[in-house]
Amino acid sequence: MNDWSARDIQAWEYVPLGPFLGKSFATSVSPWLVTLEALAPFLVLLEPQNPPPLSHLADPRPVTYDVQLQVVLAAGGEEQTITRSNLRHLYWSLAQMLAHATSNGALTRPGDLWATGTVSGPEPGMSGCLMEQTWRGQRPLALADGSQRTFLEDGDTVIMRAWGEREGQVRIGFGEVRGTVLPPV
């Protein structure tokens, strides 16, 4: 799943509050929905949470999944991987996210679609969004064809892929989600 960000709106509102309206104009979802049961072989403990969560979000065994994430930018006929990360780098477990979202009375029902938000890793090349990767447009991303990107441009296609893979287990793919930035009509 990808919540597309409206760069100019998000850049204005994410400091100090975080993206809100900048994330509300488009969402893309892959054709595959993967159950938690199918992901069970890829279950791993979360990295230690520092600072520790508030008591209502404390989880004696916070877990996530070892799921590889890849983002490819297709620009000018060339495809280039621009970031790789992993769900194991999440700060919050899925249970903690659900508890947090419902602690103020938000309703959930079976079949609701949940997303983690941006998944960034601790090392270079693991940024979960182009705004992070280019330091808000201050450090352009070099593409293989010699062009640069600080933000997506008209005609650019973003392709996101995810999969769980471990020796002795069946590889679980999430399909891919892709979207192309179209020029204004």
N, C-alpha and C positions, 0 to 999 in steps of 0.2 A: 504494500500500500504506500502511496506517496501523496502527501498533502503538499500541493504546489504552493510556493510562497510568492507573494507579490513583493518583489524586492523593495520597491520604493516605500511601500506601506510598512513592511516588516522592519526595514532599517530605521524607520522613524519610531515604531512602537516597541521594539524588543528591548530597548534600554529605557527605563529600568524594569518594565513589566513582562517582557517576553512577547512572542508573536501572538496575535489574536485575530484581528481582521485580515492581516496579511496572509493568514492560512485558510481563509474561509471561502475562497473563490473556486477552487478545483481540487478534486481528489481522484486519483487513479487507483484501481484495484486489479491485481493479477487475476487471471481466470481460475486459479487454484486456491482453495481454502484448505489448510492443513490442520488437522486436529491435534490437540495436545497429546492424545494417545499415540499418534504416529511419531511425535517428537520425543517420546519417552526415552528412547535410547541415547538421546543427545543432551539429557539433563545434566547440568553442572551447577556447582555452588557459585553464587555471586561473589565477586571480589568484596573484601571487607568494606562496609559502609562507614565513611568518616566524613562528616560527623554522623553519629548514629541517628537513626530515624526517631521521630516522636513515638511515644509508647503505643499509640493506637496503630502505628505502622510497623512496629517491631515484629520481626519474623524470626523464630528460633532457627530456621533453616531456609534462608532466602536462596532461591534457585532461579536459574535462567536456562537457556539452551545454547549449545555449541552449534550455532547456525551461521554459516559464512554469508556475508553480504558483499555484493559487488555493484558498483555504479559505473556505467559506460556512457560516454558522451559521443554521439554520432554527429559530426559537423563536417560539412564539405565533402561528404562521401566517405569519410574515414571514421572508424570506430576506435575509441581509446578508453581503456579503463582509467577512471580518474580517482577512484577511491575503493578501498576494501576495508571492511570492518567485520565485526562478529557480535551477535547478540550477547555473548558473554561479557561484553564491555558495558552493559546497561548498569546504571546505578541502582535502579529500583527493580524488584522482582515483579512479575505480572500480578501476583496476588497483592503486593503493596500498591501497585497502580490502581487496581480495582478498589481496594479498601480506601485509598485516598479519594478517588473520584466519587465514591458513594458515601463518604463520611459527611457530606453536606446534604444528603437526601436525594442525590441523583439516582434515577431508577435504571436498572439493567434487567434484561430478560434473556432467556436462552436464545441464541442465534444472533445476539448483538455482535457487531464487528468492533474489535478493539485494536488500536495501533499503539506502538511503543513511543512514538515520537522519534526525533533524530537519534541515530545510534552512531556515536563517534568513538574511536578507539584512542589509546594513549600515545600512539606514535604518529610521525608524519605519514601522510597518505591514508590516514584512517578517519579523516574528517567526514562527518555525516551529511554535510551540505556545502554547497559551493561558497556560500557566504563565509563559513568557517575556513574552508580550504584557501580562500584568497584573502583572508584577513579583511573582510568587508570591502573587497575590491582593491585593496592596497598592494597585493602581491599577485599579479596575473598568473594564471595557470597556462603553461606552455603546452600547445598541442603538437602532435607529430608532424602536421603539415606546416609548422612554423607560425601559425596564428596563435593568438592568445585569447583567453577568456577571463574576465573578472566576474561576469554574470552571464546567464544564458542569453542567446541572441535569437532573433527570428530564424526559423528553419532548423534550429538545434533539436536533436532528439535525445532524450534521457532514457536509458534502459537500466532497469534495476532487476537484479537476480539474487536469489537466496537459495541455500540448500544446506541440509545436514548431511555430513559424511563422516563415517568413522569405520575403521577396519573391523570387519566381522558383522557390519550392519548394512542394511539396504540403504542406498542413497535416497534421501527424500528431497525432491525438488519442489520449489514453490512456483514454478513457471516464471514468467517475467512480466513486468509491468513496464510499459513504455508510453511516452508522451512526447509530442512535438510542439514546440513553441510556434504558433502561427502568427503572422503579422496582423495588425488590427484591420478590421473590415471597413 
